[in-house]
Amino acid sequence: MQNVGGENLLVPLGAQVMDLNGIVILNDTAACVWQLLAQDRTVDDLASAVAEQFDVDAATARVDVQTFLDEIARLGLLEE
């Protein structure tokens, strides 16, 4: 992830350049989750951190986190 002009961008490298055909722009919540993924964490851990940082309820945070994880997995950006 790179911050360019105030935008959080996922820039594909190597073979992913051909697969993604562009960059992924992350909002602040997605950027937070992306950074948290540097360590092994459960969905509940991620949701708890998001709920605390962005002052949202746990259920909303969990749905948002799962949606983001599903999308980056679909794009091949999530290692299992």
Distance bins in CASP14 RR format, pairs under 12 A and 6 or more apart:
PFRMAT RR
TARGET T0000
AUTHOR 0000-0000-0000
RMODE 2
METHOD distances of the structure
MODEL  1
1 7 0 0 0 0 0 1 0 0 0 0 0
1 8 1 0 1 0 0 0 0 0 0 0 0
1 9 1 0 0 1 0 0 0 0 0 0 0
1 10 1 0 1 0 0 0 0 0 0 0 0
1 11 1 0 0 1 0 0 0 0 0 0 0
1 12 0 0 0 0 0 1 0 0 0 0 0
1 13 0 0 0 0 0 1 0 0 0 0 0
1 23 0 0 0 0 0 1 0 0 0 0 0
1 24 0 0 0 0 1 0 0 0 0 0 0
1 25 0 0 0 0 0 1 0 0 0 0 0
1 26 1 0 0 1 0 0 0 0 0 0 0
1 30 0 0 0 0 1 0 0 0 0 0 0
1 31 1 0 0 1 0 0 0 0 0 0 0
1 32 0 0 0 0 0 1 0 0 0 0 0
1 33 0 0 0 0 0 1 0 0 0 0 0
1 34 1 0 1 0 0 0 0 0 0 0 0
1 35 1 0 0 1 0 0 0 0 0 0 0
1 36 0 0 0 0 0 1 0 0 0 0 0
1 37 0 0 0 0 0 1 0 0 0 0 0
1 38 0 0 0 0 0 1 0 0 0 0 0
1 72 0 0 0 0 0 1 0 0 0 0 0
1 77 0 0 0 0 0 1 0 0 0 0 0
2 8 1 0 0 1 0 0 0 0 0 0 0
2 9 1 0 1 0 0 0 0 0 0 0 0
2 10 0 0 0 0 1 0 0 0 0 0 0
2 11 1 0 1 0 0 0 0 0 0 0 0
2 12 0 0 0 0 0 1 0 0 0 0 0
2 13 0 0 0 0 0 1 0 0 0 0 0
2 23 0 0 0 0 1 0 0 0 0 0 0
2 24 0 0 0 0 0 1 0 0 0 0 0
2 25 0 0 0 0 0 1 0 0 0 0 0
2 26 0 0 0 0 0 1 0 0 0 0 0
2 31 0 0 0 0 0 1 0 0 0 0 0
2 34 0 0 0 0 0 1 0 0 0 0 0
3 9 1 0 0 1 0 0 0 0 0 0 0
3 10 0 0 0 0 0 1 0 0 0 0 0
3 11 0 0 0 0 0 1 0 0 0 0 0
3 25 0 0 0 0 0 1 0 0 0 0 0
3 26 0 0 0 0 1 0 0 0 0 0 0
3 28 0 0 0 0 0 1 0 0 0 0 0
3 31 0 0 0 0 1 0 0 0 0 0 0
3 34 0 0 0 0 0 1 0 0 0 0 0
3 35 0 0 0 0 0 1 0 0 0 0 0
4 10 0 0 0 0 0 1 0 0 0 0 0
4 11 0 0 0 0 1 0 0 0 0 0 0
4 23 0 0 0 0 1 0 0 0 0 0 0
4 25 0 0 0 0 1 0 0 0 0 0 0
4 26 0 0 0 0 0 1 0 0 0 0 0
5 25 0 0 0 0 0 1 0 0 0 0 0
6 25 0 0 0 0 0 1 0 0 0 0 0
6 26 0 0 0 0 0 1 0 0 0 0 0
6 27 0 0 0 0 0 1 0 0 0 0 0
6 28 0 0 0 0 0 1 0 0 0 0 0
6 31 0 0 0 0 0 1 0 0 0 0 0
7 23 0 0 0 0 1 0 0 0 0 0 0
7 24 0 0 0 0 0 1 0 0 0 0 0
7 25 1 0 1 0 0 0 0 0 0 0 0
7 26 0 0 0 0 1 0 0 0 0 0 0
7 27 0 0 0 0 1 0 0 0 0 0 0
7 28 0 0 0 0 0 1 0 0 0 0 0
7 30 0 0 0 0 0 1 0 0 0 0 0
7 31 0 0 0 0 1 0 0 0 0 0 0
8 23 0 0 0 0 0 1 0 0 0 0 0
8 24 0 0 0 0 1 0 0 0 0 0 0
8 25 1 0 0 1 0 0 0 0 0 0 0
8 26 1 0 1 0 0 0 0 0 0 0 0
8 27 1 0 0 1 0 0 0 0 0 0 0
8 28 1 0 0 1 0 0 0 0 0 0 0
8 29 0 0 0 0 0 1 0 0 0 0 0
8 30 1 0 0 1 0 0 0 0 0 0 0
8 31 1 1 0 0 0 0 0 0 0 0 0
8 32 0 0 0 0 1 0 0 0 0 0 0
8 33 0 0 0 0 0 1 0 0 0 0 0
8 34 1 0 0 1 0 0 0 0 0 0 0
8 35 0 0 0 0 1 0 0 0 0 0 0
9 20 0 0 0 0 0 1 0 0 0 0 0
9 22 0 0 0 0 1 0 0 0 0 0 0
9 23 1 0 1 0 0 0 0 0 0 0 0
9 24 1 0 0 1 0 0 0 0 0 0 0
9 25 1 0 1 0 0 0 0 0 0 0 0
9 26 1 0 0 1 0 0 0 0 0 0 0
9 27 0 0 0 0 0 1 0 0 0 0 0
9 30 0 0 0 0 0 1 0 0 0 0 0
9 31 0 0 0 0 1 0 0 0 0 0 0
9 34 0 0 0 0 0 1 0 0 0 0 0
10 16 0 0 0 0 1 0 0 0 0 0 0
10 17 0 0 0 0 0 1 0 0 0 0 0
10 20 0 0 0 0 1 0 0 0 0 0 0
10 22 0 0 0 0 1 0 0 0 0 0 0
10 23 1 0 0 1 0 0 0 0 0 0 0
10 24 1 1 0 0 0 0 0 0 0 0 0
10 25 1 0 0 1 0 0 0 0 0 0 0
10 26 1 0 0 1 0 0 0 0 0 0 0
10 27 0 0 0 0 0 1 0 0 0 0 0
10 30 0 0 0 0 1 0 0 0 0 0 0
10 31 0 0 0 0 1 0 0 0 0 0 0
10 33 0 0 0 0 0 1 0 0 0 0 0
10 34 1 0 0 1 0 0 0 0 0 0 0
10 35 0 0 0 0 0 1 0 0 0 0 0
10 37 0 0 0 0 0 1 0 0 0 0 0
10 68 0 0 0 0 0 1 0 0 0 0 0
10 71 0 0 0 0 0 1 0 0 0 0 0
10 72 0 0 0 0 1 0 0 0 0 0 0
10 75 0 0 0 0 1 0 0 0 0 0 0
10 76 0 0 0 0 0 1 0 0 0 0 0
10 77 1 0 0 1 0 0 0 0 0 0 0
10 78 0 0 0 0 0 1 0 0 0 0 0
11 17 0 0 0 0 1 0 0 0 0 0 0
11 20 0 0 0 0 1 0 0 0 0 0 0
11 22 0 0 0 0 1 0 0 0 0 0 0
11 23 1 0 1 0 0 0 0 0 0 0 0
11 24 0 0 0 0 1 0 0 0 0 0 0
11 25 0 0 0 0 0 1 0 0 0 0 0
11 26 0 0 0 0 0 1 0 0 0 0 0
11 77 0 0 0 0 0 1 0 0 0 0 0
12 18 0 0 0 0 1 0 0 0 0 0 0
12 19 1 0 0 1 0 0 0 0 0 0 0
12 20 1 0 1 0 0 0 0 0 0 0 0
12 21 0 0 0 0 1 0 0 0 0 0 0
12 22 1 0 0 1 0 0 0 0 0 0 0
12 23 1 0 0 1 0 0 0 0 0 0 0
12 24 0 0 0 0 1 0 0 0 0 0 0
12 72 0 0 0 0 0 1 0 0 0 0 0
12 75 0 0 0 0 1 0 0 0 0 0 0
12 76 0 0 0 0 1 0 0 0 0 0 0
12 77 0 0 0 0 1 0 0 0 0 0 0
13 19 0 0 0 0 0 1 0 0 0 0 0
13 20 0 0 0 0 1 0 0 0 0 0 0
13 22 0 0 0 0 0 1 0 0 0 0 0
13 23 0 0 0 0 0 1 0 0 0 0 0
13 77 0 0 0 0 0 1 0 0 0 0 0
14 20 0 0 0 0 0 1 0 0 0 0 0
15 76 0 0 0 0 0 1 0 0 0 0 0
16 22 0 0 0 0 1 0 0 0 0 0 0
16 23 0 0 0 0 0 1 0 0 0 0 0
16 24 0 0 0 0 0 1 0 0 0 0 0
16 72 0 0 0 0 0 1 0 0 0 0 0
16 75 0 0 0 0 1 0 0 0 0 0 0
16 76 1 0 0 1 0 0 0 0 0 0 0
16 77 1 0 0 1 0 0 0 0 0 0 0
16 78 0 0 0 0 0 1 0 0 0 0 0
17 23 0 0 0 0 1 0 0 0 0 0 0
19 74 0 0 0 0 0 1 0 0 0 0 0
19 75 1 0 0 1 0 0 0 0 0 0 0
19 76 1 0 0 1 0 0 0 0 0 0 0
19 77 0 0 0 0 1 0 0 0 0 0 0
20 72 0 0 0 0 0 1 0 0 0 0 0
20 74 0 0 0 0 0 1 0 0 0 0 0
20 75 1 0 0 1 0 0 0 0 0 0 0
20 76 0 0 0 0 1 0 0 0 0 0 0
20 77 0 0 0 0 1 0 0 0 0 0 0
21 75 0 0 0 0 0 1 0 0 0 0 0
22 75 0 0 0 0 0 1 0 0 0 0 0
23 75 0 0 0 0 0 1 0 0 0 0 0
23 77 0 0 0 0 0 1 0 0 0 0 0
24 30 0 0 0 0 1 0 0 0 0 0 0
24 31 0 0 0 0 0 1 0 0 0 0 0
24 34 0 0 0 0 1 0 0 0 0 0 0
24 68 0 0 0 0 0 1 0 0 0 0 0
24 71 0 0 0 0 1 0 0 0 0 0 0
24 72 1 0 0 1 0 0 0 0 0 0 0
24 74 0 0 0 0 0 1 0 0 0 0 0
24 75 1 0 0 1 0 0 0 0 0 0 0
24 76 0 0 0 0 0 1 0 0 0 0 0
24 77 1 0 0 1 0 0 0 0 0 0 0
24 78 0 0 0 0 0 1 0 0 0 0 0
25 31 0 0 0 0 1 0 0 0 0 0 0
25 34 0 0 0 0 0 1 0 0 0 0 0
26 32 0 0 0 0 1 0 0 0 0 0 0
26 33 0 0 0 0 1 0 0 0 0 0 0
26 34 1 0 0 1 0 0 0 0 0 0 0
26 35 0 0 0 0 1 0 0 0 0 0 0
26 37 0 0 0 0 0 1 0 0 0 0 0
26 68 0 0 0 0 1 0 0 0 0 0 0
26 71 0 0 0 0 0 1 0 0 0 0 0
26 72 0 0 0 0 1 0 0 0 0 0 0
26 75 0 0 0 0 0 1 0 0 0 0 0
26 77 0 0 0 0 0 1 0 0 0 0 0
27 33 0 0 0 0 0 1 0 0 0 0 0
27 34 0 0 0 0 0 1 0 0 0 0 0
27 50 0 0 0 0 0 1 0 0 0 0 0
27 54 0 0 0 0 0 1 0 0 0 0 0
27 64 0 0 0 0 1 0 0 0 0 0 0
27 67 0 0 0 0 0 1 0 0 0 0 0
27 68 0 0 0 0 1 0 0 0 0 0 0
28 34 0 0 0 0 0 1 0 0 0 0 0
28 35 0 0 0 0 0 1 0 0 0 0 0
28 50 0 0 0 0 0 1 0 0 0 0 0
28 53 0 0 0 0 1 0 0 0 0 0 0
28 54 1 0 0 1 0 0 0 0 0 0 0
28 56 0 0 0 0 0 1 0 0 0 0 0
28 64 0 0 0 0 0 1 0 0 0 0 0
28 68 0 0 0 0 0 1 0 0 0 0 0
29 35 0 0 0 0 0 1 0 0 0 0 0
29 36 0 0 0 0 0 1 0 0 0 0 0
29 46 0 0 0 0 0 1 0 0 0 0 0
29 47 0 0 0 0 0 1 0 0 0 0 0
29 49 0 0 0 0 0 1 0 0 0 0 0
29 50 1 0 0 1 0 0 0 0 0 0 0
29 51 0 0 0 0 0 1 0 0 0 0 0
29 53 0 0 0 0 1 0 0 0 0 0 0
29 54 1 0 1 0 0 0 0 0 0 0 0
29 55 0 0 0 0 0 1 0 0 0 0 0
29 56 0 0 0 0 1 0 0 0 0 0 0
29 60 0 0 0 0 0 1 0 0 0 0 0
29 61 0 0 0 0 1 0 0 0 0 0 0
29 63 0 0 0 0 0 1 0 0 0 0 0
29 64 1 0 0 1 0 0 0 0 0 0 0
29 65 0 0 0 0 1 0 0 0 0 0 0
29 67 0 0 0 0 0 1 0 0 0 0 0
29 68 1 0 0 1 0 0 0 0 0 0 0
30 36 0 0 0 0 0 1 0 0 0 0 0
30 37 0 0 0 0 0 1 0 0 0 0 0
30 46 0 0 0 0 0 1 0 0 0 0 0
30 50 0 0 0 0 1 0 0 0 0 0 0
30 54 0 0 0 0 0 1 0 0 0 0 0
30 64 0 0 0 0 1 0 0 0 0 0 0
30 65 0 0 0 0 1 0 0 0 0 0 0
30 67 0 0 0 0 1 0 0 0 0 0 0
30 68 1 0 1 0 0 0 0 0 0 0 0
30 69 0 0 0 0 1 0 0 0 0 0 0
30 71 0 0 0 0 1 0 0 0 0 0 0
30 72 0 0 0 0 1 0 0 0 0 0 0
30 77 0 0 0 0 0 1 0 0 0 0 0
31 37 0 0 0 0 0 1 0 0 0 0 0
31 50 0 0 0 0 0 1 0 0 0 0 0
31 53 0 0 0 0 0 1 0 0 0 0 0
31 54 0 0 0 0 0 1 0 0 0 0 0
31 68 0 0 0 0 0 1 0 0 0 0 0
31 72 0 0 0 0 0 1 0 0 0 0 0
32 38 0 0 0 0 0 1 0 0 0 0 0
32 41 0 0 0 0 0 1 0 0 0 0 0
32 46 0 0 0 0 1 0 0 0 0 0 0
32 47 0 0 0 0 0 1 0 0 0 0 0
32 48 0 0 0 0 0 1 0 0 0 0 0
32 49 1 0 0 1 0 0 0 0 0 0 0
32 50 1 0 0 1 0 0 0 0 0 0 0
32 51 0 0 0 0 0 1 0 0 0 0 0
32 52 0 0 0 0 0 1 0 0 0 0 0
32 53 1 0 1 0 0 0 0 0 0 0 0
32 54 1 0 0 1 0 0 0 0 0 0 0
32 56 0 0 0 0 0 1 0 0 0 0 0
32 61 0 0 0 0 0 1 0 0 0 0 0
32 64 0 0 0 0 0 1 0 0 0 0 0
32 65 0 0 0 0 1 0 0 0 0 0 0
32 68 0 0 0 0 1 0 0 0 0 0 0
33 39 0 0 0 0 0 1 0 0 0 0 0
33 41 0 0 0 0 1 0 0 0 0 0 0
33 43 0 0 0 0 1 0 0 0 0 0 0
33 45 0 0 0 0 0 1 0 0 0 0 0
33 46 1 0 1 0 0 0 0 0 0 0 0
33 47 0 0 0 0 1 0 0 0 0 0 0
33 48 0 0 0 0 0 1 0 0 0 0 0
33 49 0 0 0 0 1 0 0 0 0 0 0
33 50 1 0 0 1 0 0 0 0 0 0 0
33 51 0 0 0 0 0 1 0 0 0 0 0
33 53 0 0 0 0 0 1 0 0 0 0 0
33 54 0 0 0 0 0 1 0 0 0 0 0
33 61 0 0 0 0 1 0 0 0 0 0 0
33 62 0 0 0 0 0 1 0 0 0 0 0
33 64 0 0 0 0 1 0 0 0 0 0 0
33 65 1 0 1 0 0 0 0 0 0 0 0
33 66 0 0 0 0 0 1 0 0 0 0 0
33 67 0 0 0 0 0 1 0 0 0 0 0
33 68 1 0 1 0 0 0 0 0 0 0 0
33 69 1 0 0 1 0 0 0 0 0 0 0
33 70 0 0 0 0 0 1 0 0 0 0 0
33 71 0 0 0 0 0 1 0 0 0 0 0
33 72 0 0 0 0 1 0 0 0 0 0 0
33 77 0 0 0 0 0 1 0 0 0 0 0
33 78 0 0 0 0 0 1 0 0 0 0 0
34 41 0 0 0 0 0 1 0 0 0 0 0
34 46 0 0 0 0 0 1 0 0 0 0 0
34 49 0 0 0 0 0 1 0 0 0 0 0
34 50 0 0 0 0 0 1 0 0 0 0 0
34 65 0 0 0 0 0 1 0 0 0 0 0
34 68 0 0 0 0 1 0 0 0 0 0 0
34 69 0 0 0 0 0 1 0 0 0 0 0
34 71 0 0 0 0 0 1 0 0 0 0 0
34 72 1 0 0 1 0 0 0 0 0 0 0
34 77 0 0 0 0 1 0 0 0 0 0 0
34 78 0 0 0 0 1 0 0 0 0 0 0
35 41 0 0 0 0 0 1 0 0 0 0 0
35 46 0 0 0 0 0 1 0 0 0 0 0
35 49 0 0 0 0 1 0 0 0 0 0 0
35 50 0 0 0 0 0 1 0 0 0 0 0
35 53 0 0 0 0 0 1 0 0 0 0 0
36 42 0 0 0 0 0 1 0 0 0 0 0
36 43 0 0 0 0 0 1 0 0 0 0 0
36 45 1 0 0 1 0 0 0 0 0 0 0
36 46 1 0 1 0 0 0 0 0 0 0 0
36 47 0 0 0 0 0 1 0 0 0 0 0
36 48 0 0 0 0 0 1 0 0 0 0 0
36 49 1 0 1 0 0 0 0 0 0 0 0
36 50 0 0 0 0 1 0 0 0 0 0 0
36 52 0 0 0 0 0 1 0 0 0 0 0
36 53 0 0 0 0 1 0 0 0 0 0 0
36 61 0 0 0 0 0 1 0 0 0 0 0
36 65 0 0 0 0 1 0 0 0 0 0 0
36 68 0 0 0 0 0 1 0 0 0 0 0
36 69 0 0 0 0 0 1 0 0 0 0 0
37 43 0 0 0 0 0 1 0 0 0 0 0
37 45 0 0 0 0 0 1 0 0 0 0 0
37 46 1 0 0 1 0 0 0 0 0 0 0
37 49 0 0 0 0 0 1 0 0 0 0 0
37 50 0 0 0 0 0 1 0 0 0 0 0
37 65 0 0 0 0 0 1 0 0 0 0 0
37 68 0 0 0 0 1 0 0 0 0 0 0
37 69 0 0 0 0 1 0 0 0 0 0 0
37 72 0 0 0 0 1 0 0 0 0 0 0
37 73 0 0 0 0 0 1 0 0 0 0 0
37 77 0 0 0 0 1 0 0 0 0 0 0
37 78 1 0 0 1 0 0 0 0 0 0 0
37 79 0 0 0 0 1 0 0 0 0 0 0
37 80 0 0 0 0 0 1 0 0 0 0 0
38 46 0 0 0 0 0 1 0 0 0 0 0
38 79 0 0 0 0 0 1 0 0 0 0 0
39 45 0 0 0 0 1 0 0 0 0 0 0
39 46 0 0 0 0 0 1 0 0 0 0 0
39 49 0 0 0 0 0 1 0 0 0 0 0
40 46 0 0 0 0 0 1 0 0 0 0 0
40 79 0 0 0 0 0 1 0 0 0 0 0
40 80 0 0 0 0 0 1 0 0 0 0 0
41 47 0 0 0 0 1 0 0 0 0 0 0
41 48 0 0 0 0 1 0 0 0 0 0 0
41 49 1 0 0 1 0 0 0 0 0 0 0
41 50 0 0 0 0 0 1 0 0 0 0 0
41 65 0 0 0 0 1 0 0 0 0 0 0
41 69 0 0 0 0 0 1 0 0 0 0 0
42 48 0 0 0 0 1 0 0 0 0 0 0
42 49 0 0 0 0 0 1 0 0 0 0 0
42 62 0 0 0 0 0 1 0 0 0 0 0
42 65 0 0 0 0 0 1 0 0 0 0 0
42 66 0 0 0 0 0 1 0 0 0 0 0
42 69 0 0 0 0 0 1 0 0 0 0 0
43 49 0 0 0 0 0 1 0 0 0 0 0
43 50 0 0 0 0 0 1 0 0 0 0 0
43 58 0 0 0 0 0 1 0 0 0 0 0
43 61 0 0 0 0 1 0 0 0 0 0 0
43 62 1 0 0 1 0 0 0 0 0 0 0
43 63 0 0 0 0 0 1 0 0 0 0 0
43 64 0 0 0 0 0 1 0 0 0 0 0
43 65 1 0 1 0 0 0 0 0 0 0 0
43 66 1 0 1 0 0 0 0 0 0 0 0
43 67 0 0 0 0 0 1 0 0 0 0 0
43 68 0 0 0 0 0 1 0 0 0 0 0
43 69 1 0 0 1 0 0 0 0 0 0 0
43 70 0 0 0 0 0 1 0 0 0 0 0
43 73 0 0 0 0 0 1 0 0 0 0 0
43 78 0 0 0 0 0 1 0 0 0 0 0
44 50 0 0 0 0 0 1 0 0 0 0 0
44 51 0 0 0 0 0 1 0 0 0 0 0
44 58 0 0 0 0 1 0 0 0 0 0 0
44 59 0 0 0 0 0 1 0 0 0 0 0
44 61 0 0 0 0 1 0 0 0 0 0 0
44 62 1 0 0 1 0 0 0 0 0 0 0
44 65 0 0 0 0 1 0 0 0 0 0 0
44 66 0 0 0 0 0 1 0 0 0 0 0
45 51 0 0 0 0 0 1 0 0 0 0 0
45 52 0 0 0 0 0 1 0 0 0 0 0
45 58 0 0 0 0 0 1 0 0 0 0 0
45 61 0 0 0 0 0 1 0 0 0 0 0
45 62 0 0 0 0 0 1 0 0 0 0 0
45 65 0 0 0 0 1 0 0 0 0 0 0
46 52 0 0 0 0 0 1 0 0 0 0 0
46 53 0 0 0 0 0 1 0 0 0 0 0
46 54 0 0 0 0 0 1 0 0 0 0 0
46 58 0 0 0 0 0 1 0 0 0 0 0
46 61 0 0 0 0 1 0 0 0 0 0 0
46 62 0 0 0 0 1 0 0 0 0 0 0
46 63 0 0 0 0 0 1 0 0 0 0 0
46 64 0 0 0 0 1 0 0 0 0 0 0
46 65 1 0 1 0 0 0 0 0 0 0 0
46 66 0 0 0 0 1 0 0 0 0 0 0
46 67 0 0 0 0 0 1 0 0 0 0 0
46 68 0 0 0 0 1 0 0 0 0 0 0
46 69 1 0 0 1 0 0 0 0 0 0 0
47 53 0 0 0 0 0 1 0 0 0 0 0
47 54 0 0 0 0 0 1 0 0 0 0 0
47 56 0 0 0 0 1 0 0 0 0 0 0
47 57 0 0 0 0 1 0 0 0 0 0 0
47 58 1 0 0 1 0 0 0 0 0 0 0
47 59 0 0 0 0 1 0 0 0 0 0 0
47 60 0 0 0 0 1 0 0 0 0 0 0
47 61 1 0 1 0 0 0 0 0 0 0 0
47 62 1 1 0 0 0 0 0 0 0 0 0
47 63 0 0 0 0 1 0 0 0 0 0 0
47 64 1 0 0 1 0 0 0 0 0 0 0
47 65 1 0 1 0 0 0 0 0 0 0 0
47 66 0 0 0 0 1 0 0 0 0 0 0
47 67 0 0 0 0 0 1 0 0 0 0 0
47 68 0 0 0 0 0 1 0 0 0 0 0
47 69 0 0 0 0 0 1 0 0 0 0 0
48 54 0 0 0 0 0 1 0 0 0 0 0
48 56 0 0 0 0 0 1 0 0 0 0 0
48 57 0 0 0 0 0 1 0 0 0 0 0
48 58 1 0 0 1 0 0 0 0 0 0 0
48 59 0 0 0 0 0 1 0 0 0 0 0
48 61 1 0 0 1 0 0 0 0 0 0 0
48 62 0 0 0 0 1 0 0 0 0 0 0
48 65 0 0 0 0 1 0 0 0 0 0 0
49 56 0 0 0 0 0 1 0 0 0 0 0
49 58 0 0 0 0 0 1 0 0 0 0 0
49 61 0 0 0 0 1 0 0 0 0 0 0
49 62 0 0 0 0 0 1 0 0 0 0 0
49 64 0 0 0 0 0 1 0 0 0 0 0
49 65 0 0 0 0 1 0 0 0 0 0 0
50 56 1 0 0 1 0 0 0 0 0 0 0
50 57 0 0 0 0 0 1 0 0 0 0 0
50 58 0 0 0 0 1 0 0 0 0 0 0
50 59 0 0 0 0 0 1 0 0 0 0 0
50 60 0 0 0 0 1 0 0 0 0 0 0
50 61 1 0 1 0 0 0 0 0 0 0 0
50 62 0 0 0 0 1 0 0 0 0 0 0
50 63 0 0 0 0 0 1 0 0 0 0 0
50 64 1 0 0 1 0 0 0 0 0 0 0
50 65 1 0 1 0 0 0 0 0 0 0 0
50 66 0 0 0 0 0 1 0 0 0 0 0
50 67 0 0 0 0 0 1 0 0 0 0 0
50 68 0 0 0 0 1 0 0 0 0 0 0
50 69 0 0 0 0 0 1 0 0 0 0 0
51 57 1 0 0 1 0 0 0 0 0 0 0
51 58 1 0 1 0 0 0 0 0 0 0 0
51 59 0 0 0 0 1 0 0 0 0 0 0
51 60 1 0 0 1 0 0 0 0 0 0 0
51 61 1 1 0 0 0 0 0 0 0 0 0
51 62 0 0 0 0 1 0 0 0 0 0 0
51 63 0 0 0 0 0 1 0 0 0 0 0
51 64 0 0 0 0 1 0 0 0 0 0 0
51 65 0 0 0 0 1 0 0 0 0 0 0
52 58 0 0 0 0 1 0 0 0 0 0 0
52 61 0 0 0 0 1 0 0 0 0 0 0
53 61 0 0 0 0 1 0 0 0 0 0 0
53 64 0 0 0 0 0 1 0 0 0 0 0
53 65 0 0 0 0 0 1 0 0 0 0 0
54 60 0 0 0 0 1 0 0 0 0 0 0
54 61 1 0 0 1 0 0 0 0 0 0 0
54 64 0 0 0 0 1 0 0 0 0 0 0
54 65 0 0 0 0 0 1 0 0 0 0 0
55 61 0 0 0 0 1 0 0 0 0 0 0
56 62 0 0 0 0 1 0 0 0 0 0 0
56 63 0 0 0 0 1 0 0 0 0 0 0
56 64 1 0 0 1 0 0 0 0 0 0 0
56 65 0 0 0 0 0 1 0 0 0 0 0
57 63 0 0 0 0 0 1 0 0 0 0 0
57 64 0 0 0 0 0 1 0 0 0 0 0
58 64 0 0 0 0 0 1 0 0 0 0 0
58 65 0 0 0 0 0 1 0 0 0 0 0
59 65 0 0 0 0 0 1 0 0 0 0 0
59 66 0 0 0 0 0 1 0 0 0 0 0
60 66 0 0 0 0 0 1 0 0 0 0 0
60 67 0 0 0 0 0 1 0 0 0 0 0
61 67 0 0 0 0 0 1 0 0 0 0 0
61 68 0 0 0 0 0 1 0 0 0 0 0
62 68 0 0 0 0 0 1 0 0 0 0 0
62 69 0 0 0 0 0 1 0 0 0 0 0
63 69 0 0 0 0 0 1 0 0 0 0 0
63 70 0 0 0 0 0 1 0 0 0 0 0
64 70 0 0 0 0 0 1 0 0 0 0 0
64 71 0 0 0 0 0 1 0 0 0 0 0
65 71 0 0 0 0 0 1 0 0 0 0 0
65 72 0 0 0 0 0 1 0 0 0 0 0
66 72 0 0 0 0 0 1 0 0 0 0 0
66 73 0 0 0 0 0 1 0 0 0 0 0
66 78 0 0 0 0 0 1 0 0 0 0 0
67 73 0 0 0 0 0 1 0 0 0 0 0
67 74 0 0 0 0 0 1 0 0 0 0 0
68 74 0 0 0 0 0 1 0 0 0 0 0
68 75 0 0 0 0 0 1 0 0 0 0 0
68 77 0 0 0 0 0 1 0 0 0 0 0
68 78 0 0 0 0 1 0 0 0 0 0 0
69 75 0 0 0 0 0 1 0 0 0 0 0
69 76 0 0 0 0 0 1 0 0 0 0 0
69 77 0 0 0 0 1 0 0 0 0 0 0
69 78 1 0 0 1 0 0 0 0 0 0 0
69 79 0 0 0 0 0 1 0 0 0 0 0
69 80 0 0 0 0 0 1 0 0 0 0 0
70 76 0 0 0 0 0 1 0 0 0 0 0
70 77 0 0 0 0 0 1 0 0 0 0 0
70 78 0 0 0 0 1 0 0 0 0 0 0
71 77 0 0 0 0 1 0 0 0 0 0 0
71 78 0 0 0 0 1 0 0 0 0 0 0
72 78 1 0 1 0 0 0 0 0 0 0 0
72 79 0 0 0 0 0 1 0 0 0 0 0
72 80 0 0 0 0 0 1 0 0 0 0 0
73 79 0 0 0 0 1 0 0 0 0 0 0
73 80 0 0 0 0 1 0 0 0 0 0 0
END
